[in-house]
Amino acid sequence: MGIPASRRTLCALCSLELDSDAPGTYQWTSGWVMRRQDGGGHSVTLPERAPRWAHRLCVDRASRGTLHQSSLFGD
């Protein structure tokens, strides 16, 4: 079963097709974050969502700095 056309989009990080409504899919969001006393921040307040989507694995790899690395195992 394919992805319905209304949910089919490209990953902003790898440019491969994804289902924008699939569990674990990321959506680009910006907003206000209150700084904590020891650094860091709380959750995003007044979030604004953009029509940009990414696979969970792509976001995980990008956060580790390994998005554009390949492995011997093909993943």
C-alpha positions as CSV (number, residue, x, y, z in Angstrom):
1,M,0.0,0.0,0.0
2,G,1.5,3.4,-1.0
3,I,1.4,6.7,0.7
4,P,-1.8,8.7,0.0
5,A,-1.0,11.7,-2.3
6,S,-2.2,14.2,0.4
7,R,0.4,12.9,2.8
8,R,3.3,12.3,0.4
9,T,6.2,14.6,0.7
10,L,10.0,14.7,0.6
11,C,12.3,14.5,3.7
12,A,14.0,17.9,4.2
13,L,17.3,16.1,5.2
14,C,17.7,13.2,2.7
15,S,15.2,14.2,-0.1
16,L,13.6,10.7,-0.1
17,E,9.8,10.3,0.0
18,L,8.0,10.0,3.3
19,D,4.5,10.0,4.8
20,S,4.0,13.3,6.7
21,D,1.4,11.6,9.0
22,A,3.4,8.5,9.9
23,P,4.3,8.0,13.6
24,G,7.8,9.2,14.3
25,T,7.9,11.7,11.5
26,Y,9.3,15.1,12.4
27,Q,7.9,18.5,11.4
28,W,9.9,21.7,11.5
29,T,8.7,23.9,14.3
30,S,9.9,27.3,15.6
31,G,8.7,29.4,18.6
32,W,9.7,30.8,21.9
33,V,11.8,28.8,24.4
34,M,12.3,30.0,28.0
35,R,15.9,29.7,29.2
36,R,16.5,27.7,32.3
37,Q,18.8,29.0,35.1
38,D,21.5,26.4,34.3
39,G,21.2,26.7,30.6
40,G,19.0,24.8,28.1
41,G,15.4,25.6,27.7
42,H,11.8,24.5,28.3
43,S,9.3,23.4,25.7
44,V,8.4,25.6,22.7
45,T,5.7,28.1,23.5
46,L,3.5,29.6,20.7
47,P,4.9,27.1,18.1
48,E,4.7,27.8,14.4
49,R,4.9,24.8,12.2
50,A,6.3,24.9,8.7
51,P,5.5,22.4,5.9
52,R,8.9,20.7,6.2
53,W,9.1,17.1,7.2
54,A,11.9,14.6,8.0
55,H,12.4,10.9,8.8
56,R,13.1,10.1,12.4
57,L,16.3,8.3,11.4
58,C,17.5,11.4,9.4
59,V,16.8,13.7,12.4
60,D,18.6,11.3,14.8
61,R,21.6,11.1,12.4
62,A,21.7,14.9,11.9
63,S,21.6,15.5,15.7
64,R,24.7,13.1,16.0
65,G,26.4,14.7,13.1
66,T,26.3,11.5,11.0
67,L,23.6,12.4,8.5
68,H,25.8,12.2,5.4
69,Q,27.9,9.2,6.5
70,S,27.2,5.8,5.2
71,S,27.9,2.5,7.0
72,L,29.1,-0.9,5.8
73,F,25.6,-2.2,6.5
74,G,23.8,0.1,4.1
75,D,21.7,2.0,6.6
